[in-house]
Amino acid sequence: MAENRNLIALVKKYRWQIAVVAIVIVLLAGLFAVLNRTERSVAAYCSMRQEQREKLKNATGSAYSSTLLPGVKSDKATDFADAMAKLEKVAPEEVEPNVHVQRLAFEKVAQDPSQTMGAALGAITAEENAKAWTKQHCGELNN
C-alpha cells in the first residue's frame, strides 16, 4: 500500500516531465515512420530491378530464375524471394500484386523445394503480367 502511494506521489511530482517524454517518443516514432517510408514509383521500381539484377549476377547455380531479372540464375530460391520482396516494396500499384505473387512463390519454394512446379505454375500469370508491365515501363535488361 505504501509503495502505491510512493509511486503515485512520484507520478504527480514528475507528471510534466513524463508528459514531455511521452510526446517526444510519439514525435520520434512519427518522424521515423516518415523517413523510412518507401517510395512507390516507376523510377524506384526500375532502379531496384537493376540493383537486384546486379546484386545477383554473381549468384551460383541455375535452378531458379525470373524473367524480371534476366540473365540471373541461382540455386537459392531465397535469392529471388529477397529480390522480389525489395521490388514489391517500391512497385507501383499496377504491378505490385504480380510481384507479390512471385515473392510468395519463391518463398514457398525456399521452404519446400518439392513445391517448385506447383509454385511456378501458380505464379505464371503474375510473372507474365509483371514482365509485360516491366518491359513497357522499364525497358529491356539484356544479359
Order of alpha helices (4+ residues) and beta strands (2+ residues): alpha-alpha-alpha-beta-beta-alpha-alpha-alpha
